[in-house]
Amino acid sequence: MASAHDCSDGGLAVALTESAVAGDTGFAISLAGDTPWHVELFSESASRVVASAAPEKAAALEDLAREREVPFARLGETGGPRMVFDTLFEITVEQARRVSESAIPELLGSSPAAASV
């Protein structure tokens, strides 16, 4: 396994985004099933985890999950500069990083631009 992140704080969308920003690698996922997209992406289910594996090890990860009777679904692939959430929206990893790093300073009025004035 290359990475893993729980979905308990912000759901799948936040877990994927935090992983993409930390690893400087984008992804493309597809949502399947009857669950509404907003539930699928933002449900803070404590028992859900998103994991990634090298392509040559993906089948072994899926086999291990099946063997241990852990529900498993392939969401997509990692790589590239963009984070693609099905047909709903996409953003670059760099754009997400900028928003993430500037949100709290801007809320506190201490953005780098304000500090240099």
NORNOR-V556195 format. One record per backbone hydrogen bond with DSSP energy under -0.5 kcal/mol. CO is the residue of the C=O (numbers start at 0). NH is the residue of the N-H. If there is no record, write none. Layout:
CO,NH / CO,NH
This chain:
2,51 / 4,49 / 6,10 / 7,9 / 9,13 / 10,14 / 11,15 / 12,16 / 13,17 / 14,18 / 15,19 / 16,20 / 17,21 / 18,22 / 19,23 / 19,24 / 25,78 / 26,83 / 27,76 / 28,85 / 35,38 / 35,39 / 36,40 / 37,41 / 38,42 / 40,12 / 42,44 / 44,47 / 47,6 / 48,50 / 49,4 / 51,1 / 51,2 / 53,56 / 53,57 / 54,57 / 56,60 / 57,61 / 58,62 / 59,63 / 60,64 / 61,65 / 62,66 / 63,67 / 64,69 / 65,68 / 68,70 / 74,29 / 76,27 / 79,25 / 80,92 / 81,26 / 81,83 / 82,84 / 82,90 / 83,28 / 83,85 / 84,87 / 84,88 / 88,84 / 90,82 / 91,95 / 92,96 / 93,97 / 94,98 / 95,99 / 96,100 / 97,101 / 98,102 / 101,105 / 102,106 / 103,107 / 104,109 / 105,108 / 110,114 / 111,115 / 113,116
